[in-house]
């Protein structure tokens, strides 16, 4: 072990900077007490090396030190030396120092940024690598300018980054600008307009991963998106080759961009995907429709008629998704949907998805104008009782009791038989539910009716 230590120490003084750097990295990466006493001295020497490659390695080697060495590191003057190296001639050394200080001083709030340091870093922006620009723009979020003049000076220097060809740099720079103008909200629209072309070019580039990341970022700033995409909302329309997750993201974002000018076009795009072959996309589009019903009451009637059309679809998942969305609407709004009760009775028997069946049963129990065809539907489910899942059986019981409250004479025999089936079921939760309903109805029918009608 002693021979290894001596060899590495000798290599740290080699004439070749590559060997010096590799020896320093090896010395700091080996977790053995024989190397411990030589690490700090070797790092200190590396920070003063004439080769930028060795200085880069020395800065990064401090991250390999364990907690005991880190406490000693702060007392050894190496931290101060790294603060000095922020003014190093090599841009990678500068970024490495900032990153390392941020990690080492994490318990103290990270690297301390002052006006002089920020000014120096801003002057060096042109020399930084793409990764360096990403990190520096993120780190500058910690700094709060003291005057409006300083804010404008920083924005002038950072302005080219808003139009950078790297999405990461553009996104981080946009966040930094929004941070700088926190007290000047009147400038925010201009900032988004400045980086408009970058995002529009990205959305038309066909790069699905970058598009998805950008949409995720833009969703945090929905208030400013209508200005950003004025007249350009078509760039967000779904493409045939887009993966499912990207189509879902685009539909959600389009729903947030809708206004009087683009309402028809965006609505047509959403309706188109309501019948998409992918269940997740279909559910998302129908969910957007539901959101528009609530946010645009003036056109709610038209949108509700669209739901009726979707219920006539031959695709089971489309009908199921539509019913699941209808369940979340206020009952008063559903009462205004023409022929909803009749249509529910027509499609209930043909549904195959559990969520769709449960939604249909729920709506049958909630609609006060339930169709005369509800009774045969309930009886049909009871005939196939053994084939139903526990969740569907539970919802069937709830629906039966609710219909009993609305039309007691017609549904009393059916609900009695349904309670018997549920009490004899193998599912303990369903048995307890049925016994509770029976007990309430038997002991206090009037109050029981009031309780069940509000379920």
Secondary structure, DSSP 4 states (H G I P E B T S, - for coil): -HHHHHHHHHHTT-SSHHHHHHHHHHHHH---HHHHHHHHHHHHHHHT-S-HHHHHHHHHHGGGS-HHHHHHHHHTTHHHHHHHHTT-SSHHHHHHHHHHHHHHTGGGTSSPP-HHHHHHHHHTGGGS-HHHHHHHHHHGGG---SSHHHHHHHHHHHGGGGG-S-HHHHHHHHHHHHHHTTT-GGGHHHHHHHTHHHHHHHHTTT-HHHHHHHHHHHGGGHHHHHHHTTTTGGGGSPPTT--HHHHHHHHHHHHHH--TTTHHHHHHHHHHHHT-SSHHHHHHHHHHHHHHHHH-GGGHHHHHHHHHHHTT-S-HHHHHHHHHHHHTS-HHHHHTSTTHHHHHHHHHTT--SHHHHHHHHHHHHH-TT--TTHHHHHHHHHHTGGGS-HHHHHHHHHHHHHHHHHSHHHHHHHHHHHHHHHHTSS-HHHHHHHHHHHHHHHH-HHHHHHHHHT-
